Amino acid sequence: MLPPVLIASLAASLALAERSFVLDAPAEVVATVSAACHGCDWGRRGHEAAALELRVDGRYSQHLLLTRGEGPAAYRVALGRLTAGPHRLQAVHDLRRSARHARDAEIRELAVVAFDPTTREGRELAHAPVLEARPNSVAKFTDVPLAMWVETESLGTGATRLRYSVVFSNEDGGTPPDRLMATWGRLTDIEYVYGVEVDGSGRIVSAEYQGPEHRLLPFSGRREAGHPVLHVKTDNNMVSDRGKTTLRLAPAAMPFDLTGTSREAVMDALPWTYAVSAREARREGRIDARARPGSKKVPDPRRFATVEACAATRDATIAFSVAVRDANGTTVWFDSDGGRPAFRIGRRATEFPNGCFRGAVALPAGTRCDQLAALRFRAFTRIAGKHEPRLPPGSGRARLRAVNAVFLLGVNDEPGPSQFSWRGDLELPMEGPPVELRIHSGAGVGPSLSHTPPGAAAPSRAPIDSIVTAR
């Protein structure tokens, strides 16, 4: 007869798949877990996700939540630095941490790729952090890290700076959903979590993390085979280099170049992140058809037009409006800030040097892409902080340099094709009349963009019909 403790252990987990592999040399290893989760629905209580426990050579590596519904879907995770020789990866269904009705997980494939730590991608993986989940997020299936990316900057003389950021499915604290959509154009939480500078020989010169209250602090915590361990501490997903062991999550860091675009472009490359976030917001009661700016809720995310633009600003914030042509041919404008200064878009140049930003505005239910008629951009002098001298009206500066994309979400909550793009240089008068860009509906395909919201093999982007300053 099996001992009672062993019986309980077997009842709480179920081995699903394993993969043996051999490394010729030490390597950073990434696994792709292709899994189905029958009956799973991230937007439905009790059905959110199955939890998998991944083990390497019989030792705990991390957990993986199957957030993407029934699937199958591919989840890319980092196994860290492994030694040369034979290894074994196991995926075990952790029934205790799975949703009550999400108990039928199926592994379709376990694929493993090894990266030489001396190559660029190997170095990017070698310094990537692993995350200990916030304790109050695990049982609630909330604020899950969906993706991690890394930006690489050459500092000369062989030195390199690596910056790691994470897309969380939502944030339970911090910016409320209505302001988040207006000023960031998304319901996810995107946070810079860790940065490291290494010299030409790969030695760490300095390292930092983003702690509570968005403070950048020197990292002095624990590393595992070179990987910093970060603990998600706050309800708006700030981290610490100290904390208790909880449930470990390690999405594999993917390299991404944000030149000329906003960091939300990472989500465009992973369009399923929009869908997971929207489903979580619905489950948590953050969606209300009657929501208005200031209610801390939003209407259906599929009603929003998302705009990505780039501007050079100094002591300025920006708001935009989208014009919709109704069935009678009447043009109606919808303002992203809802008349609220706090809902205007401001970016710190030290954190967002390229000046690219996103925002979103709710349109009438059922609005089609071909009804989008025009955009307007307004600029306002930034409201000074508590310990700053007051900034007089008109003292800010703003120039619009580009509109990268305008898109709606589809019925699946994922981005549709962009409808519009523009490049130029227009001054936005402070507290003055808006600058208007007219969209010529139904025109041919416009210039190609470096990062375009997915949704069609050949996105249609209508060119500008004219540029005017509204009276």
Buried (B, 14 or more C-beta within 10 A) or exposed (E): EEEEEEEEEEEEBBEBBEBEBEBEEBBBBBBBBBBBBEBBBBBBEEBBBBBBBBBBEEEEBBBBBBBBBBBBBEBBBBBBBBEEEEBEBBBBBBBEBBBEBBBBBBBEEBBBBBBEBEEEBBBBBBBBBBBBBBBEBBEBBBBBBBBBBBBBEEEEEEBBBBBBBBBBBBBBEBBBBBBBBBBBBBBBBBBBBBBBBBEEEBEBEEBBBBBEEEEEEEBEBEBEEBBBBBBBBBBBBBBBBEBEEBBBBBBBBBEBEBEBBBBBBBBBBBBBBBBBBBBBBBBBEBBBEEBEBBEBBBBBBBBBBBBBBBBBBEBBBBBBBBBBBEEEEEEEBBBBBBEBEBBBBBBEEEEBEBBBBBBBBBBEEEBEBEBBBBBBBBBBBBBEEEEEEEBEEEEBBBBBBBBBBBBBBBEBBBBBBBBBBBEEEBBBEBEEEBBBBBBBBEBEEBEEBEBBBBBEEEBBBBBBBEEBBEE
